[in-house]
Amino acid sequence: MEISKRDWKLYREKIPVWQENYMSCLIEEYITLLSAEDKKASNKFWGLEKKINTDRRHPGVILNMSKSEAIYNIIRLIRLGVITYDDLADFSEDLQMSVKLILDR
């Protein structure tokens, strides 16, 4: 599926914002993990290291920015809870319908 030039431009503008928001949520999770008073420092440290290593590969943190993958990336971000369908309000109806059609399968 090919996206329009306008949608591609908008996608490139929104991805950093979406990722920044997602990473802010991750930081809150890290703070909670590190604030646990019932765990030893070493458990917190290694737990954080494991979580960061997992999170660094998540699409909410890093994505392949190719035009041909844009719609599929949007779908992945919705399925993973990084964004919602409402975050697509500024995109064309064609893109929104394509995403909705795939998500409804």
C-alpha positions as CSV (number, residue, x, y, z in Angstrom):
1,M,0.0,0.0,0.0
2,E,1.3,3.4,-1.0
3,I,0.6,6.5,1.0
4,S,0.2,10.0,-0.5
5,K,3.0,12.6,-0.3
6,R,1.0,14.6,2.2
7,D,0.4,11.6,4.5
8,W,4.1,10.7,4.2
9,K,5.1,14.2,5.2
10,L,2.7,14.1,8.1
11,Y,3.8,10.7,9.2
12,R,7.5,11.8,9.3
13,E,6.4,14.8,11.5
14,K,4.3,12.7,13.9
15,I,6.6,9.7,14.4
16,P,9.1,11.6,16.6
17,V,6.2,13.0,18.7
18,W,4.6,9.6,19.1
19,Q,7.9,8.0,20.0
20,E,8.7,10.8,22.5
21,N,5.3,10.2,24.2
22,Y,5.9,6.5,24.3
23,M,9.4,6.9,25.7
24,S,8.0,9.2,28.4
25,C,5.7,6.4,29.5
26,L,8.6,4.0,29.5
27,I,10.5,6.4,31.8
28,E,7.6,6.4,34.2
29,E,7.7,2.6,34.2
30,Y,11.5,2.7,34.9
31,I,10.9,5.2,37.8
32,T,8.4,2.8,39.3
33,L,10.7,-0.1,38.9
34,L,13.6,1.8,40.5
35,S,11.4,3.1,43.3
36,A,10.3,-0.3,44.6
37,E,11.4,-0.4,48.2
38,D,10.9,-4.1,48.5
39,K,13.7,-5.0,46.1
40,K,17.5,-5.0,46.4
41,A,19.5,-2.5,44.3
42,S,21.0,-5.3,42.2
43,N,17.5,-6.6,41.3
44,K,16.4,-3.1,40.3
45,F,19.6,-2.6,38.3
46,W,19.3,-5.9,36.4
47,G,15.6,-5.5,36.0
48,L,16.0,-2.1,34.5
49,E,18.8,-3.3,32.2
50,K,16.6,-6.2,30.9
51,K,13.6,-3.8,30.4
52,I,15.7,-1.2,28.5
53,N,17.2,-3.9,26.2
54,T,13.7,-5.2,25.4
55,D,12.2,-1.7,25.0
56,R,15.0,-0.4,22.7
57,R,13.7,-2.7,19.9
58,H,10.0,-1.7,20.3
59,P,8.5,0.2,17.4
60,G,7.5,3.0,19.9
61,V,11.3,3.6,20.2
62,I,12.8,2.8,16.8
63,L,11.2,2.3,13.4
64,N,12.4,1.8,9.8
65,M,11.3,5.0,8.2
66,S,10.3,3.8,4.7
67,K,7.4,5.1,2.8
68,S,6.4,1.5,1.7
69,E,6.2,0.5,5.4
70,A,4.4,3.6,6.8
71,I,0.9,2.1,6.9
72,Y,2.1,-1.1,8.4
73,N,4.1,0.8,11.0
74,I,1.0,2.8,11.9
75,I,-0.9,-0.4,12.3
76,R,1.8,-1.9,14.5
77,L,1.9,1.2,16.7
78,I,-1.9,1.1,17.1
79,R,-1.9,-2.6,18.0
80,L,1.0,-2.1,20.5
81,G,-0.8,0.8,22.1
82,V,1.7,3.4,21.2
83,I,-1.0,5.5,19.4
84,T,-4.7,5.2,19.0
85,Y,-6.8,5.4,15.9
86,D,-7.7,9.0,17.0
87,D,-4.1,10.0,16.4
88,L,-4.8,9.6,12.7
89,A,-7.3,12.4,12.5
90,D,-5.0,14.7,10.5
91,F,-4.3,12.0,7.9
92,S,-6.3,11.5,4.7
93,E,-9.5,9.5,4.7
94,D,-7.8,7.0,2.4
95,L,-5.1,6.2,4.9
96,Q,-7.5,6.1,7.8
97,M,-9.8,3.7,5.9
98,S,-6.8,1.5,4.9
99,V,-5.7,1.3,8.5
100,K,-9.2,0.6,9.7
101,L,-9.7,-2.1,7.1
102,I,-6.6,-4.0,8.1
103,L,-7.2,-3.5,11.9
104,D,-10.7,-4.9,11.5
105,R,-9.5,-8.1,9.9
